[in-house]
Amino acid sequence: MTFDKIITAVFSLLMFMIGVDKFMAFLTPCNIMASIPTTLWHIIGVLQIAAAFLIWLPRFRKIVAGFFLCLMIYFIVRHLMEGTYDIGGAVFLGLICGLLLRNGKTI
């Protein structure tokens, strides 16, 4: 198994788990969750579940990774602006998205 496939698998599993959590709430809730409308939260959940599958298609890999990198940067900034510091998940997913977007095949 190559490094790229491992990173893709980690991204896929995390996206699926976090997306399903938007509907079933089995993880520790995010501090900014109360300030985001439920409908938007569910839309993000559907996008995350879709991303978990689309990331395996080379045609969509950079699009999915780029979109979620921007989304993670937005949520990191939003957390910091609201004075909450539970940004570990967003930072980790942002780093994984960055690894998926890199031009080289190996590290």
ABEGO torsion letter per residue (X at the ends): XBAAAAAAAAAAAAAAAAAAAAAAGABBBBAAAAABBAAAAAAAAAAAAAAAAAAABAAAAAAAAAAAAAAAAAAAAAAAAAGBABAAAAAAAAAAAAAAABABABX
